[in-house]
Amino acid sequence: MFDFILRPFHQKLTGFSLLRFKHYHVHQVMLPYSGFLLSVIPIYLLFGLLDYQHLTEHAWVATLSRVFLSILCIVVLITLRRYASKYLELAELFLVLTVYMSIITIGKLAMTQGNFDYQSGGVLVMVYIGALSRMPFKLSLFGLSLMLLSYLLIIAPDRIGQDYGEELDRISIFFAVFLISLVASLRRDSETRKSFQQFSQIRSQQLRLRASQKKLALQTVTDPLTELKNRLYLTKNGPQIEQSAQHTNKPLSVLMIDIDNFKSINDTYGHQVGDNVIYGVAQIIRQHCGRYTGMNVRYGGEEFLSVFQCFNEQQLCQIAEKILDDVPKLYWPNTNLRVTISIGASIDVKQRWDLNELVSHGDKALYLAKQNGKNQIQLITQ
Ligand SMILES: Nc1nc2c(ncn2[C@@H]2O[C@H](COP(=O)(O)OP(=O)(O)OP(=O)(O)O)[C@@H](O)[C@H]2O)c(=O)[nH]1
């Protein structure tokens, strides 16, 4: 039956989740609410009109203190909202205690002037804590206890002397409001924690969704066999590479790399070995071009494209030769397979930064290399 009251104590937050909860409480609960908190001030000031009815003299002192405390609370709230929002909970406690203590003081002043009917306004502040405040339970408990205690110690003794029975009624009302506000604060804490849990769940779902979207986006531009980029990536990022090369005023260059007689490798050793060959050649390309390349792409079945933004003819041919030399060194267990490749190289010496044109020249150079007997490099400069 009392589960809803005790629940906050069951869900003990510790370590990182406690820090996250505090952050949530400040940013999702206290900050949006702190503007509303300011609306308490005009009500407090409006009640100041009653001071003139109940205080026979020095009512202006009460008004002055109300105005001064209001300005103080507004300044504290606005400053904390802006510069130290983590103290907003304490600021709310400060505000309600300030208002309450001023009401008690004015009530006490009224008693010294013979008025014993103007001391119960503080109960409204207690109601406020139960109904509207966003303070955590511990601060509510502290505030409410201090309020009840100060009423019992400062106001009640004088009034008991006046009318014992009526004051007992008032004390019981104060006590009831104290208890109700306390339970309401406890319940509010429990609801805040529940909404924090929902918030955390939604947040982690969002993060997971974002991560899988990222992964999916990467998958759509990645070749699963070689883990090189695919042609979609080339289409998407080609213009960016052209712009970047143009910006740095460096010639673009490409290597079109094709495995020789790949069909016969497949036919002789099977598709699995064929796949391994594609993978092995891709790793050599990555190893030699990874540092310099704008991108390495699996362009077709056993055809690869590397794009560079910074090479002259000699550097481009050096890289091509390294790849050409290393591929036949690959070892394929249980076969006497020796894989070779042909390379078509093309460089944009006229600096037109047209990747499509460059690729088509690379293709022509590759065709020449195949025509001339394979396992070689052919270069076309634009
Ligand atoms: N194992 C495997 N084979 C593939 C893959 N993609 C394409 N192929 C095969 O690669 C072969 C390409 O053969 P061709 O285009 O005739 O080229 P080639 O035999 O290398 O001849 P040249 O290029 O003239 O040396 C075809 O048999 C395709 O089925 C793949 O992902 N894995």
The ligand as an ORCA input file, in Angstrom:
! r2SCAN-3c Opt
* xyz 0 1
  N      35.450    -15.429    -56.726
  C      34.922    -14.301    -57.184
  N      34.844    -14.111    -58.538
  C      34.348    -12.946    -58.987
  C      33.889    -11.958    -58.135
  N      33.438    -10.912    -58.877
  C      33.619    -11.256    -60.172
  N      34.175    -12.475    -60.257
  C      34.566    -13.201    -61.436
  O      35.667    -12.561    -62.027
  C      35.734    -12.969    -63.354
  C      36.212    -11.826    -64.235
  O      36.658    -12.388    -65.435
  P      37.029    -11.533    -66.686
  O      36.313    -10.226    -66.663
  O      36.837    -12.399    -67.865
  O      38.523    -11.185    -66.501
  P      39.830    -12.056    -66.426
  O      39.546    -13.527    -66.446
  O      40.585    -11.587    -65.230
  O      40.572    -11.640    -67.708
  P      41.557    -10.438    -67.859
  O      40.977     -9.312    -67.075
  O      41.606    -10.163    -69.344
  O      42.846    -10.904    -67.319
  C      34.367    -13.508    -63.754
  O      34.440    -14.888    -63.951
  C      33.509    -13.216    -62.518
  O      32.561    -14.228    -62.275
  C      33.961    -12.222    -56.726
  O      33.570    -11.403    -55.892
  N      34.492    -13.380    -56.321
*
